[in-house]
Amino acid sequence: MDRVEEIEAAISDLPPDECRRLSEWFREFEQSRWDAEMDEDSSAGRLDFLFEEANSESAQGSLRDWPQKK
């Protein structure tokens, strides 16, 4: 049995309140990882194309609001 299978088995045995706590922790953990990845990508310039695209669309008058107004 590998580590993931061991973790899955342990989670399966958790009572509902502990399972909810674990789920909340994991959501926060994943969000932190996502935020760190986005910060790294931004600092490295890997998202610059998004700013360039927005500036280009703004200059052309085709930039849309997000979320779109109804």
Backbone as a printed PyTorch tensor [residue, N CA C, xyz], in Angstrom:
tensor([[[  0.8560,  -1.1740,   0.0000],
         [  0.0000,   0.0000,   0.0000],
         [  0.9040,   1.2400,   0.0000]],

        [[  0.6630,   2.1700,  -0.9410],
         [  1.4750,   3.3790,  -0.9760],
         [  0.8940,   4.4440,  -0.0380]],

        [[  1.5990,   5.5520,   0.0780],
         [  1.2010,   6.5930,   1.0300],
         [ -0.1910,   7.1410,   0.7480]],

        [[ -0.5080,   7.3540,  -0.5260],
         [ -1.8230,   7.8980,  -0.8730],
         [ -2.9210,   6.9260,  -0.4410]],

        [[ -2.7130,   5.6630,  -0.6980],
         [ -3.7040,   4.6650,  -0.2850],
         [ -3.8490,   4.6340,   1.2340]],

        [[ -2.7440,   4.7840,   1.9470],
         [ -2.8110,   4.8260,   3.4130],
         [ -3.6040,   6.0400,   3.8880]],

        [[ -3.3540,   7.1780,   3.2530],
         [ -4.0830,   8.4010,   3.6190],
         [ -5.5620,   8.2480,   3.2990]],

        [[ -5.8610,   7.7070,   2.1350],
         [ -7.2680,   7.4860,   1.7590],
         [ -7.9680,   6.5950,   2.7780]],

        [[ -7.2960,   5.5290,   3.1940],
         [ -7.8900,   4.6100,   4.1750],
         [ -8.1060,   5.3200,   5.5040]],

        [[ -7.1410,   6.1360,   5.9310],
         [ -7.2810,   6.8720,   7.1910],
         [ -8.4270,   7.8690,   7.1090]],

        [[ -8.5620,   8.5420,   5.9700],
         [ -9.6510,   9.5070,   5.8010],
         [-10.9990,   8.7960,   5.8420]],

        [[-11.0570,   7.6440,   5.2430],
         [-12.3170,   6.8810,   5.2340],
         [-12.7920,   6.5340,   6.6380]],

        [[-11.8640,   6.4330,   7.5710],
         [-12.2080,   6.0800,   8.9490],
         [-12.5230,   7.2850,   9.8310]],

        [[-12.3700,   8.4890,   9.2940],
         [-12.6160,   9.6840,  10.1090],
         [-14.1060,   9.8780,  10.3820]],

        [[-14.4370,  10.3430,  11.5880],
         [-15.8230,  10.7350,  11.8430],
         [-16.1500,  11.9930,  11.0350]],

        [[-17.4230,  12.2600,  10.7690],
         [-17.8170,  13.3830,   9.9090],
         [-17.2220,  14.7320,  10.3150]],

        [[-17.1830,  15.0520,  11.6070],
         [-16.6620,  16.3630,  12.0010],
         [-15.1680,  16.4840,  11.7010]],

        [[-14.4100,  15.4250,  11.8850],
         [-12.9830,  15.4630,  11.5620],
         [-12.7570,  15.4810,  10.0580]],

        [[-13.6190,  14.8260,   9.3280],
         [-13.5290,  14.8340,   7.8670],
         [-13.7840,  16.2590,   7.3420]],

        [[-14.7510,  16.9630,   7.9170],
         [-15.0200,  18.3530,   7.5390],
         [-13.8070,  19.2380,   7.8380]],

        [[-13.2010,  19.0440,   9.0260],
         [-12.0130,  19.8270,   9.3860],
         [-10.8860,  19.5750,   8.3970]],

        [[-10.6870,  18.3320,   8.0260],
         [ -9.6530,  17.9860,   7.0630],
         [ -9.9570,  18.6270,   5.7090]],

        [[-11.1970,  18.5740,   5.3040],
         [-11.6000,  19.1520,   4.0270],
         [-11.3430,  20.6590,   4.0030]],

        [[-11.6800,  21.3400,   5.0740],
         [-11.4280,  22.7800,   5.1670],
         [ -9.9350,  23.0690,   5.1240]],

        [[ -9.1520,  22.2850,   5.8670],
         [ -7.7110,  22.4670,   5.8640],
         [ -7.1480,  22.2750,   4.4580]],

        [[ -7.6280,  21.2400,   3.7640],
         [ -7.0950,  20.9470,   2.4440],
         [ -7.4410,  22.0500,   1.4490]],

        [[ -8.6570,  22.5950,   1.5390],
         [ -9.0320,  23.7130,   0.6670],
         [ -8.0970,  24.9010,   0.8880]],

        [[ -7.8310,  25.2330,   2.1400],
         [ -6.9320,  26.3390,   2.4580],
         [ -5.5050,  26.0360,   1.9880]],

        [[ -5.0780,  24.7990,   2.1550],
         [ -3.7550,  24.3730,   1.7030],
         [ -3.6160,  24.5400,   0.1980]],

        [[ -4.5880,  24.0620,  -0.5400],
         [ -4.5610,  24.1770,  -2.0000],
         [ -4.6160,  25.6380,  -2.4430]],

        [[ -5.4100,  26.4500,  -1.7670],
         [ -5.4870,  27.8740,  -2.1070],
         [ -4.1460,  28.5550,  -1.8830]],

        [[ -3.4650,  28.2050,  -0.8050],
         [ -2.1370,  28.7720,  -0.5350],
         [ -1.1430,  28.3830,  -1.6220]],

        [[ -1.2020,  27.1360,  -2.0510],
         [ -0.3120,  26.6830,  -3.1250],
         [ -0.6070,  27.4250,  -4.4290]],

        [[ -1.8930,  27.5980,  -4.7210],
         [ -2.3050,  28.3140,  -5.9290],
         [ -1.8200,  29.7590,  -5.8650]],

        [[ -2.0200,  30.4220,  -4.7230],
         [ -1.5760,  31.8040,  -4.5610],
         [ -0.0650,  31.9200,  -4.7580]],

        [[  0.6950,  30.9910,  -4.1800],
         [  2.1530,  31.0130,  -4.3170],
         [  2.5620,  30.8180,  -5.7770]],

        [[  1.8810,  29.9270,  -6.4690],
         [  2.1840,  29.6850,  -7.8800],
         [  1.8800,  30.9220,  -8.7220]],

        [[  0.7580,  31.5710,  -8.4410],
         [  0.3930,  32.7830,  -9.1790],
         [  1.4030,  33.9010,  -8.8970]],

        [[  1.8230,  34.0490,  -7.6410],
         [  2.8250,  35.0600,  -7.2930],
         [  4.1330,  34.7980,  -8.0320]],

        [[  4.5390,  33.5360,  -8.0540],
         [  5.7780,  33.1750,  -8.7550],
         [  5.6720,  33.4550, -10.2480]],

        [[  4.5490,  33.0510, -10.8500],
         [  4.3490,  33.2940, -12.2840],
         [  4.3290,  34.7870, -12.5920]],

        [[  3.6830,  35.5540, -11.7460],
         [  3.6100,  36.9950, -11.9500],
         [  4.9910,  37.6360, -11.8310]],

        [[  5.7280,  37.2650, -10.7950],
         [  7.0710,  37.8190, -10.5860],
         [  8.0100,  37.4610, -11.7330]],

        [[  7.8190,  36.2960, -12.3150],
         [  8.6810,  35.8330, -13.4040],
         [  8.2500,  36.3880, -14.7610]],

        [[  7.1410,  37.1500, -14.7700],
         [  6.6810,  37.7460, -16.0180],
         [  5.8500,  36.8270, -16.8950]],

        [[  5.4830,  35.6680, -16.3760],
         [  4.7340,  34.7060, -17.1860],
         [  3.2750,  35.1140, -17.4000]],

        [[  2.8300,  36.1610, -16.7080],
         [  1.4570,  36.6300, -16.8880],
         [  1.4090,  37.9720, -17.6150]],

        [[  2.5620,  38.4620, -18.0210],
         [  2.6140,  39.7650, -18.6850],
         [  1.7480,  39.8140, -19.9320]],

        [[  1.6220,  38.6910, -20.6070],
         [  0.8160,  38.6590, -21.8210],
         [ -0.6250,  39.0720, -21.5450]],

        [[ -1.1020,  38.8180, -20.3320],
         [ -2.4790,  39.2170, -19.9960],
         [ -2.6130,  40.7340, -19.9430]],

        [[ -1.6130,  41.4010, -19.3800],
         [ -1.6310,  42.8690, -19.3350],
         [ -1.5120,  43.4400, -20.7400]],

        [[ -0.6390,  42.8440, -21.5400],
         [ -0.4760,  43.3010, -22.9210],
         [ -1.7790,  43.1500, -23.7040]],

        [[ -2.4550,  42.0410, -23.5080],
         [ -3.7210,  41.8040, -24.1910],
         [ -4.7710,  42.8150, -23.7500]],

        [[ -4.8400,  43.0770, -22.4480],
         [ -5.8170,  44.0470, -21.9350],
         [ -5.5110,  45.4460, -22.4590]],

        [[ -4.2240,  45.8200, -22.4720],
         [ -3.8560,  47.1370, -22.9970],
         [ -4.2080,  47.2640, -24.4700]],

        [[ -3.9690,  46.2130, -25.2340],
         [ -4.2890,  46.2190, -26.6580],
         [ -5.7920,  46.3480, -26.8790]],

        [[ -6.5700,  45.5630, -26.1490],
         [ -8.0200,  45.6320, -26.2950],
         [ -8.5600,  46.9860, -25.8380]],

        [[ -7.9480,  47.5510, -24.8140],
         [ -8.3670,  48.8720, -24.3400],
         [ -8.1040,  49.9260, -25.4100]],

        [[ -6.9390,  49.8620, -26.0370],
         [ -6.5870,  50.8160, -27.0890],
         [ -7.5260,  50.6880, -28.2930]],

        [[ -7.9940,  49.4730, -28.5560],
         [ -8.9050,  49.2320, -29.6830],
         [-10.3570,  49.5150, -29.3090]],

        [[-10.6060,  49.7570, -28.0180],
         [-11.9770,  49.9900, -27.5630],
         [-12.7920,  48.7210, -27.4420]],

        [[-12.1210,  47.5710, -27.4080],
         [-12.8570,  46.3020, -27.3460],
         [-12.7330,  45.6220, -25.9850]],

        [[-12.1550,  46.3020, -25.0030],
         [-12.0150,  45.7300, -23.6670],
         [-13.3930,  45.6560, -23.0170]],

        [[-13.7210,  44.5070, -22.4590],
         [-15.0250,  44.3080, -21.8320],
         [-14.8770,  44.2630, -20.3220]],

        [[-15.9060,  44.6770, -19.6190],
         [-15.9240,  44.5720, -18.1520],
         [-15.9780,  43.1200, -17.7520]],

        [[-15.3510,  42.8060, -16.6130],
         [-15.4430,  41.4640, -16.0700],
         [-15.7780,  41.5620, -14.6010]],

        [[-16.8100,  40.9270, -14.1600],
         [-17.7750,  40.2050, -14.9880],
         [-18.5880,  41.1790, -15.8180]],

        [[-19.1080,  40.6620, -16.8870],
         [-19.8810,  41.5210, -17.7890],
         [-21.1120,  42.0550, -17.0780]],

        [[-21.3700,  43.3300, -17.3150],
         [-22.5700,  43.9490, -16.7430],
         [-23.7740,  43.4760, -17.5210]],

        [[-24.8580,  43.2480, -16.7960],
         [-26.0850,  42.7720, -17.4620],
         [-27.0090,  43.9110, -17.7610]]])
